[in-house]
Amino acid sequence: MYTQTEAVMPSSRSQKEEEYTDENEEQEKVLRKRRFYPTRIGGYCINAVTGSRYHIQQGSFEELRLFRTTDATGFYDSKGFLRRRNDPVSRDPNFLYYDSPEQYMRHMRQKVPQEQVNRWHTNVQRMFPDGGDFVKAEWDKIRKEHFDRMSARSSNVVKEPQETSDDEWA
C-alpha cells in the first residue's frame, strides 16, 4: 500500500514535490532490528550492545579483559540483524564482546552461573592487577587450572559397560 505525501524541496521552499513511501517497506525495517553488533574476525573488538569499538585487537592478550561469547545459531546475519526466511543461512559464527558477564546477561536476557561470573572477575583481576598491564604468568596458571578442572570433570564421567555378545564369551 502506498501513501502520498507532499514534501518541500530543501532548495526552494515554495516548490513542492510529491513523495511516495511504501508502508510495507517501513514495516520490514522494524522487523530487521539489530540484535547485536558482532566483531569481525581479526578486527578490533566491538561492544555488542553499543557498537562502540574497543582499542583492543581480537586475539590479543588484552582481549581477555572482555567477556566474549559466540553466537553460532545462524538466526542472525553477519551484521547482527535477525535473518528473514528467504535470507541465506549464516554459516559463520558471530563473536560478541561485553564489558562483563553482567552486561551480557542484561543484553541477551540469559543467565550465566554465578560460579562462572565470579571466576571470570577473579581471573581478570589476576591477569590485569589493578586494571594494569597483562601478567602472562597468571594467564599460564589460569590455563593450567582450567585444564585440570576439565580433566577432573571428564574423569568423573561414569562409562556404561558395553554389552557383550555370546560369541565373545566362547
N, C-alpha and C positions, 0 to 999 in steps of 0.2 A: 504494500500500500504506500502510495506516495503522498506527501503533503506539500502544498505550495506555500512558500513564504516569500516575503519581499525583503531584500537586503539592500542597504545603502552601500554604494561603492566607496571605498575609503578615499579615492582620488577626487571625487566630486560628490558632495552631499546631496545635490539636487537630482542627480541621475539615479534611478532605481533599476535594479536587475532582479529578475525572477530567479529564485534558487529552489532546487528540489532536493529533498532528503529522503532516503529510503528508511522507513521505520524498522523494517526487518534487519537492516544493516546495523542500526543503532542497538537493537536487542542482542545481536551477535557480539557486539563489543562488550556488553555486560557479561555474557556467558564466557568470554575469553579473559576473565580477570586473572591477573598474575598471582600465583600462589606463593612463589619464592623467587629469589634471584640466585641462580646457580653460578658456580665458579667454573670457568673453562679449564680444561686440563692443561697444566703447565703455565697458567696465568697467575695474576695476583689474586689473592683470596678476596672474596666479596661477601659482605654480610647478607645472609639470606633474607633477613627481614627488611632492611632499609635499602639495600642495593649499593651502599657505600663501599668503596674499595679500601681494604686494609693495605698498609705498606708492607705486606708480608707475601713473599713468593710462595706459591704452592710447592710443597715438597721440601721446604727448608725446615731447619730446626725451629725457627720462630713460629712456624705453623702450629706447633704443639701448644702454643698459648690459647688457641681457639678450640672450641668444641666442634668436631666435624661429624657429619652424618652423610650417608649416601642414599639417595632415592633411586631405586632400581625397579620401581613398579611399572614404568612405561606409561603411566597415566598422564605425565607431564612432558612437554616438549623440551628442547634444549635451552629454551629461554624462560622456563618456569611457568608456562601457561598450560591450563588443562587442555588436553587434546580433544578435538571433535571426533565423531565417529569415523568420518572419512579421511582423517589425517593419518599419515603413516605412523606405525608404532615406533616409538623412540627406543632404539636398541642400546643407546649409550646412557650410563648412569649419570645422575646429577649430583655433584658434590656441593654440600651445603655447609657453610661455616657460621658459627654463632659465637657470641662473646662468652657464653656459659651454657651449661645444660638447662638452667632455668629459663633462659631466653628461648631455647629450642622448645621446651615443654609448653611455654605460653604461645609460641607461634604455631606450632604444629598440633597443639592440643593432644600431646602424647605424654605418657607417664614414663619416666626413667627411674629405675630402682634407686632408692636413697643411698644404698651402699655404693652404687656406681657413681652417683653425683659426688659423694664425699671423696671417693678415691680420685676422681678427676681433679677436684680442687686441691687435694693433698699433693698429687703428682705435679700439677702446675706450680705449686708453691715450692716443691723440691727442685724442679728443673730451672725455675726462674725465681730465686730467692729475692724477696722484697721487690718483685717486679723488675729485677735487673737483668743481667746477661745470662745466657743459657749455660748450664753446667752439664757437660756431656757425661761426666762420671755418674751423676744421678740418673740420667737417662738410661745408661747401661744397666744400672741396678734395677730400675723400674722394668726394663725389658726382661731381665732375668727373673724377677718376681712374677711377672705376667706368665712367662713360660712355665715356671714351677707351678703356678696356680692352675694353668690349663692342663699340665701333665697330671697333677693330682686329681683333677676333675675327671679326666679320661680314664685313669686307672681305677676310679671308683665305680665305673660303669660295669654292671654285672652282665656277663655274657651268658646267654641262654645256651644250655647244652644242645648240641645238634643231634638230631635223631639219626640213629644208625640202622641200616637195613640188615636183614638176616644174612645176607651174603657176606657182610664184613665180619661176622662172628664165626664163620666157618673156616 
